[in-house]
Amino acid sequence: MVDFSFISEEYIKCVSDKSRIYMIENYLKTFDLQKGKDVQFKLFPRQKDLICDIRDNRRVITLKPRQAGITTTVAAFITCQIVLANPDSPETVLIVGRDLKLSQNLLDKIEKFLRQIPRWFWGDDYFSPDPKNQKNKKDIFVTHNKQMLELFNGCKVYAVSSGPN
């Protein structure tokens, strides 16, 4: 049985938190190399600071060491933004990498996070309270390939290279 009051409360919490930290930490999982499996995404303080900087500023440049989780954090933030985007004003995200493979890696992370989002976030056409009925529901992707994701709500994510390839 689906608790619709829980769903509405959760949706309101996610929409109200413009940093998207609540949604990331409660609805997304990431791979933990030490545990060898997916675990709930718990952001470190500097990752939370980065998300707040991205939320509050149009242009953000960050210096970071390798393996700081910045790419995964940014992918999670983008995922939440496009999930909660207003269909009348959809988000368009351009991922530019020094080569196409790098930008496609971020696009792939976003796609994997999008698949983790509970179906009830997408509305009645994409969710059924009856678990047996889920297979008959619509796909959230209009376009899904190695260089572009387009969601039914009009949001698009493109992966391109800054170099000649």
C-alpha positions as CSV (number, residue, x, y, z in Angstrom):
1,M,0.0,0.0,0.0
2,V,1.3,3.4,-1.0
3,D,1.3,6.2,1.7
4,F,0.4,9.2,-0.4
5,S,0.8,11.6,2.6
6,F,4.5,10.3,2.9
7,I,5.0,10.9,-0.8
8,S,3.6,14.5,-0.6
9,E,5.7,15.3,2.4
10,E,8.9,13.9,0.8
11,Y,8.2,15.7,-2.4
12,I,7.7,19.0,-0.6
13,K,11.0,18.5,1.4
14,C,12.9,17.9,-1.8
15,V,11.4,20.9,-3.6
16,S,11.9,23.2,-0.6
17,D,15.5,22.3,-0.2
18,K,17.1,24.3,-3.0
19,S,20.5,22.9,-2.2
20,R,19.1,19.4,-3.1
21,I,21.2,18.0,-0.2
22,Y,18.1,16.4,1.3
23,M,17.2,14.7,-1.9
24,I,20.8,13.5,-2.6
25,E,21.2,12.0,0.8
26,N,17.8,10.4,1.0
27,Y,17.2,9.1,-2.6
28,L,20.6,8.5,-4.2
29,K,23.2,5.8,-3.7
30,T,26.8,5.8,-4.8
31,F,29.4,3.1,-5.0
32,D,31.7,2.8,-2.0
33,L,35.0,1.2,-3.1
34,Q,35.9,0.1,0.5
35,K,32.6,-1.7,1.0
36,G,32.4,-2.9,-2.6
37,K,28.8,-1.9,-3.1
38,D,26.3,0.9,-3.5
39,V,25.6,2.9,-0.3
40,Q,23.4,5.8,0.6
41,F,25.0,9.0,-0.7
42,K,26.2,10.9,2.4
43,L,27.9,14.2,1.5
44,F,31.0,15.4,3.2
45,P,31.0,19.0,4.5
46,R,33.1,20.3,1.5
47,Q,30.8,18.6,-0.9
48,K,27.8,20.3,0.7
49,D,29.7,23.6,0.5
50,L,30.3,23.1,-3.2
51,I,26.6,22.3,-3.8
52,C,25.6,25.5,-1.9
53,D,28.1,27.5,-4.0
54,I,26.7,26.1,-7.2
55,R,23.2,26.9,-6.0
56,D,24.0,30.4,-5.0
57,N,26.4,31.4,-7.9
58,R,26.1,31.4,-11.6
59,R,29.8,30.6,-12.2
60,V,31.8,28.4,-9.9
61,I,35.5,27.3,-10.3
62,T,36.9,24.9,-7.9
63,L,40.4,23.5,-7.2
64,K,40.2,19.9,-6.2
65,P,42.3,16.9,-5.7
66,R,41.6,13.7,-7.5
67,Q,39.1,11.3,-6.0
68,A,37.4,14.0,-3.9
69,G,33.9,13.0,-5.2
70,I,33.3,16.3,-7.0
71,T,32.2,14.7,-10.3
72,T,29.7,12.4,-8.5
73,T,28.5,15.2,-6.3
74,V,27.9,17.5,-9.3
75,A,26.1,14.6,-11.1
76,A,23.9,14.1,-8.1
77,F,23.1,17.9,-8.0
78,I,22.3,18.0,-11.7
79,T,20.1,14.9,-11.4
80,C,18.0,16.6,-8.6
81,Q,17.7,19.8,-10.5
82,I,16.4,18.2,-13.7
83,V,14.0,15.9,-11.7
84,L,12.5,18.8,-10.0
85,A,12.6,21.2,-12.9
86,N,9.4,23.0,-14.0
87,P,8.2,21.6,-17.3
88,D,7.4,25.2,-18.4
89,S,11.0,26.1,-17.8
90,P,13.1,23.0,-18.4
91,E,16.8,22.8,-17.6
92,T,19.4,22.3,-20.3
93,V,22.8,21.1,-19.1
94,L,26.0,21.2,-21.2
95,I,28.8,18.9,-20.1
96,V,32.1,19.9,-21.6
97,G,35.1,17.6,-21.1
98,R,38.6,17.9,-22.4
99,D,37.7,14.8,-24.4
100,L,34.3,13.2,-25.2
101,K,34.9,10.2,-22.9
102,L,35.1,12.4,-19.8
103,S,31.9,14.3,-20.6
104,Q,30.1,11.0,-21.4
105,N,31.3,9.6,-18.0
106,L,29.4,12.5,-16.2
107,L,26.4,11.9,-18.5
108,D,26.4,8.2,-17.5
109,K,26.5,9.1,-13.8
110,I,23.5,11.4,-14.2
111,E,21.6,8.6,-16.1
112,K,22.3,6.1,-13.3
113,F,21.2,8.6,-10.7
114,L,18.0,9.3,-12.7
115,R,17.2,5.6,-12.6
116,Q,17.4,5.6,-8.8
117,I,14.8,8.3,-8.4
118,P,11.5,6.7,-7.1
119,R,8.9,6.6,-9.8
120,W,6.4,8.6,-7.8
121,F,8.6,11.7,-8.4
122,W,7.6,11.6,-12.0
123,G,3.9,11.6,-11.6
124,D,0.9,9.4,-12.4
125,D,1.9,8.5,-15.9
126,Y,5.2,7.0,-14.6
127,F,4.1,5.5,-11.4
128,S,1.4,3.1,-10.3
129,P,0.6,2.2,-6.7
130,D,0.4,-1.4,-7.9
131,P,3.9,-2.8,-8.2
132,K,2.7,-5.3,-10.8
133,N,1.7,-2.4,-13.0
134,Q,5.1,-0.6,-13.2
135,K,6.2,-2.3,-16.4
136,N,3.3,-0.7,-18.3
137,K,4.3,2.8,-17.2
138,K,6.1,5.3,-19.5
139,D,9.8,5.7,-19.7
140,I,11.2,8.9,-18.3
141,F,13.6,9.2,-21.3
142,V,12.6,10.7,-24.6
143,T,16.2,10.4,-25.9
144,H,18.9,8.4,-24.3
145,N,22.2,7.9,-25.9
146,K,25.9,8.3,-25.2
147,Q,25.9,12.1,-26.0
148,M,22.4,13.2,-24.9
149,L,19.6,12.6,-22.3
150,E,16.2,14.2,-22.8
151,L,13.5,13.7,-20.2
152,F,9.8,13.8,-20.7
153,N,9.7,17.1,-18.7
154,G,11.8,18.8,-21.4
155,C,15.1,18.8,-19.6
156,K,18.2,17.9,-21.7
157,V,21.8,17.0,-20.8
158,Y,24.4,17.1,-23.6
159,A,28.0,15.6,-23.4
160,V,30.5,17.3,-25.7
161,S,34.3,17.6,-26.1
162,S,36.2,20.8,-25.9
163,G,38.9,19.3,-28.2
164,P,38.8,18.3,-31.8
165,N,37.6,14.8,-31.1
